[in-house]
Structures are given as structure tokens and as C-alpha cells.
Amino acid sequence: MTPTALRRLVMVVAFCCVAVGASGSRVHAAEAAPSDPLGILRKPIPEKLVVLTFDDSCASHATYVGPLLKKYGFGGTFYVSDAFAFRTRKDWYMTWEQIKRLDEMGFEIGNHTLGHGQLSATGLDGCLRAVTGLEEQCTTHRVTRPTTFCWPFYSVNSRLYDGLIARGYLFARGGHNKPYKPTADNPFDAPSFSISDGDIKRDSEVFYKAVKQATPGQVVVLTFHGVADGEHPTVGLDPAVFETYVRYLKDNQYTVISMRDLAAYVEPSKAAQLLSRPPFVPWGERSPAWGWVTARDNLLYLCVDKLPADRQLTLPAMTTRISAAWFLADTKKQPLVVTRKGSGIQTVTVPEFSTAAYGEKPTVIVAELTGGPVATLLDFVFPGLPEPEFAGDEIRVQVPLATDLTKLAPVYNTGSPLVTGKPVSGTQGDFSGPQKYTIAAPDGSTRVYTVKVTPTAGVVGLSSPSFERYDLDNDRNETLGRNPTGTTWTFHKPAGGGELGIKNLAETGYPPPAPDGTLHCVFMRGEGNGVSQAVTFDKGSYTIGLDVAKRRGYEKTAASLTLTLDGATVFTIDASNIVEAWKHFESPAIPVPAGVHVVGIVVGGGGMDLIDNVVLKHARQ
């Protein structure tokens, strides 16, 4: 199969990090070092290894910090951005001549982006422009092209990882106020400790507590801003205090290096392939709760953070044949059992193993792919109608009596652009009787599905009621997920402001998975923003129910929510009733005439509301 096709398949496999380790007793044996079962280290991480980093191009970096570090023989990384008053206040910020001088002194100049934007809320193209824009500035001023990156505001966007890797970056520094453990932390979110006057005010021992965690196997990365900082004094540091810290590192025989120097200890490309990616924007189908998946050539890497109780690792939407699977740390490549469902989706059975030998978080299993994807349907959706049921090669769906069976245009997902179908997805047809769909794989094999639509009194339903399986590389574009564009929810931002999109509930600051067990939800903030879907109803009375929460620790208050039918308000949820835990709300019974009607959810502004599990029910008399 082609690399492009493989990448496409992996995008719909999805990754999601869950902070629980796998467990088990030893059955398989491995020759890898117990402290580094995945072979990520080039050499052991010694104790007292510290990285110094300095953000935002402050003038004091050139006039004070650089000369002082040179005096003590220390390395360091200066993360450069042109943000804030960089262009106008050269009493606060370095000139490019000063940045070039630091480069010539042997210090690392890192990329802190052009503009210091909030990359977690920026599209991929915008992120790449921020990265390349700073690179171009370095080239223009004859400064060495950066090879490490620093996330503005510590806000990591895992969508950018592959772009950074492609541009030759080795590491990217995050926050988290914890040591960097190269055998567990992805090198594109290397943790660091913030050290500033404000931090010291909260804890006078913050620096000493941090550097004492530079024990064998883990590195302490320190983040400083200006020493001092002219424009942002609260994040700056008193020069006298900084020199005290530098002397302490020297007197206590710490090894002090730059971020790029970590490559002497860590193989960053391998670590980026195998170690946890933040679950900010998982892609495609339902995220496997056991971990995440990456790919290289014809190999998948199943990175397991939480081994299911049944020890089964199911690969959603991945229908290319797995010819063999084994533990990465097992040099003998003893085969694991792989089974395939009727849909083509495969499951790897994990035997008991030694976490010391194979890794605890993550444990990595390699799956070798062969041939192309199989002829199968992973999903089949009638927009605005209840979700179908798969029964082998038969697809059944009950629809309202008011449904026009002669003008239905179902959409489907084969799991791969290489697998095609006739009629093609989205083709309008007459479903007054059974219809057949022929799905063809690249090897010429086919599978025929029979679709049966049954009008049923009182039936009503939404497509994608839990907002699952979106292409989250583009928040409101479903084309790689279960339901291609136009088949589920329409997103509305009438004023163009606020926030609206899909969130993963494993991300820090969000509630746990919703009561129905799904991992995604809609987030909305900003007056008038909302979602809607056209739904077919029979004449009768119906209720609209949904689960609602607000983001934890993000807003003091939630926003009111209004449920609408054809634009008219049918139910309002007051902001005071929305809390940080999921809560179910249900409208009173609403009389609805037969036909197609638009169900909508609109936010009233203020705080951020999270919406999930939208359910329509027939209110039977």
C-alpha cells in the first residue's frame, strides 16, 4: 500500500492518552534494558542534568544572561519571538544583532514563533506559518536555523508535531512544572519548571525543589523569561537572584546544557514516534481507550497506556490486513494473536508480560500491515434519521412514517479512500424496497450489503448524537470521520466571535467521558453560537434531551443554553444550573407537525458550555 494511503488509514485509527499503566506478570522475555525497554535513550540520563531556557527575546538575555552563562561555562537556549513590543522597544527586547551574537557565542537560538500566538486555538496552516515565519527571520539575520521549539503560553498543539518533525525539529518545550522523563514524555512536549519572581513569591524554594529532581533518568528543564523583564515584570526574575541560582548549579556540579544538547542522550525521532501525544485533537473514529497509534512505513505502533480488562486492543477503522504483531521490546518478535471482525476491524490479544521488560507507560506493540484494505463498510448513515443497525451483510434502519423513501441519500465510510462503493456515498436513491451496495477493495475483492429501510410509527433520531468520529484536524470538518460533510451537525457562528468546535474529554480541564461513554463533545462560547441538524419527524409530541457541563476551572459561570425547533425557542437551561459535572436536561413535550424540522442548540454567551448526547424521544400518550 502507498505511504499516503497508510497515513490516511492511521488518521482514522485515532489516538487518545489515558494516564493509567498496563499490568501483568512475565510471560515473554525481552533483551532491552529494563530502564529503557523501547530503546529511546542513546545513553543513560545522569543525575544533575539541567536545561536552561529563556523566552521572549528580552534584552537582558543579551546584556546580562548570555555573558553570565558564558562565565560559568553553561549552555542555554534562547527562545526568540517578535511579539509584544519587540519591534518598538529595544530597551526591553533584543535586536537581531544581539540575537546573532548569542548564536555566535555558542548558545542555542530556538523558535518561539512569529507572533507568539495561541497555537492550541490555531489551524494547522496558521501554526506552520508562525513556525516558518520565525525561521525566515533567523535566515534573514544570519542566525542558525532553530532545531527546537517552544510552545507559546505552554499551550501544546499535537497537530503540529508532524510538521515540526518534517522541518527538522528535535524537541519542543512545554510546561507542566515537572521533570522531563525521556522514556515516558514525548520530546515535543518536554515538561519544564517556571522560575520567576512571581513563582518565588508563592514558594521561595521553587528553584531548589525543581533542580533537586534532576535524578538519574530524568532531566530538569527550567523556563525563565527576562532577567529582568521590562514589559512583563511579573514573569521576570531579579538578576541578583538569578546569579545566586547559577552559582548554586556550578557549586553543586550540575551539568547545564541547551535543549538541542538533549539529542546526545535521547533519540528524538524514535521517542516522538512511540511516546504519548497529548489528546488535544484525536483524529477520526472513536478513540481507543487503551492508548494511541502512530505509523511508519508499513508498521503500526500500538502504544498502550491502559490495558483493557479483556486484554483486547481493537483498531477502529483500520481495515488493512495485519500480517503479524509483536511487542516492540521483544527481539524474538514472538507473534501475538490477531482476530478480525466481520466488518474488517482487527483486534490484537495481549498476553501477560513484564512491564519492566516491555515498558509500563506506554507498552508498544508493533503491527505489520500487508496488502491493502479489505472491502467493508464501517458505517452507513441516513442524514437526519436514526442510526442504522449492521447485521452481517445486512443494514437495517427504522425511520419515521413521514420519511420520503424515494429521495434518501445515505453516506458511508469504508475506512480507506482506496476502497470504493457503488452507488457512491451520498447518491440519492429509492429505498421503498431493499437496495444493494457493492464495496470493492484494491485487490478486486468485493462485498455486497443489502440495505432495508422500514417506516415505523414514533421513531425519531439524530445522526451522530454524541458528536463522535469527527476529523478533528479541522474542528468542523467531518470528512475523515464517520459522517462526511453535510450529514450531521451544522455549526453556526453568526457574529464570527467566541469559540465553537469539538473537544476531547480526555484533555486536562474537561469532565470525564460523558454518561453515554463517548469521548467527544461540542464546546461553545459566544452569544448566538450553536449547532443544528435537520431531522424528520412524524406528527406527535417529542422531547429534546442532552447532557451539559461547563469546563472545569476555566469559567466562573456557564452560559445559558436555548433549545430551538425551526428557530423558535422550546426550552432554556439557565446558566446557574450548569456545573462542572455532566447533568442531563430534557425539554417539556413539544408538539411537532410531520416533516423535516431543524433542531438547534444555541449558547447565550459568557462561559464555555459543553454539549453531548443529544437525544430525541417520542412522548407517547
Secondary structure, DSSP 4 states (H G I P E B T S, - for coil): --HHHHHHHHHTT-----S--------S---S-TT-TT--BSS---TTEEEEEEETTBHHIIIIIHHHHHHHT---EEEE---TTTTT-TTTB--HHHHHHHHHTT-EEEE--SS---GGGS-HHHHHHHHHHHHHHHHHTTPPPP-EEE-GGG---GGGHHHHHHTT--EEEEEETS-B-TTTS-GGGEEEEE-SHHHHHH-TTHHHHHHTT--TT-BEEEEE--TT-SS-GGG---HHHHHHHHHHHHHTT-EEE-SGGGGGTB-HHHHHHHSPPPTTS--SSPPPTTEEEEEETTEEEEEESS--TT-EEE-TT--EEEEEEEETT-TT-PPPEEEE-TTS-EEEEPPP--HHHH-SSSEEEEEEEEEEE-S--SEEE-TTSPPPEEETTEEEEEE-TT--GGGB--EEE-SSTTSEEESPTT--B--SS-EEEEEE-TTS-EEEEEEEEEE-TT----SSTT--S-BTTSTTB-TTSSS-TTSSPEEE-TTS-SEEEEEETTSTTS-SS-TTS-SEEEEEESTT-EEEEEEEE-SEEEEEEEEEEE-TTT-SS---EEEEETTEEEEEE-GGG--SS-EEEEPPPEEE-SEEEEEEEEE-SSS-EEEEEEEEEE---
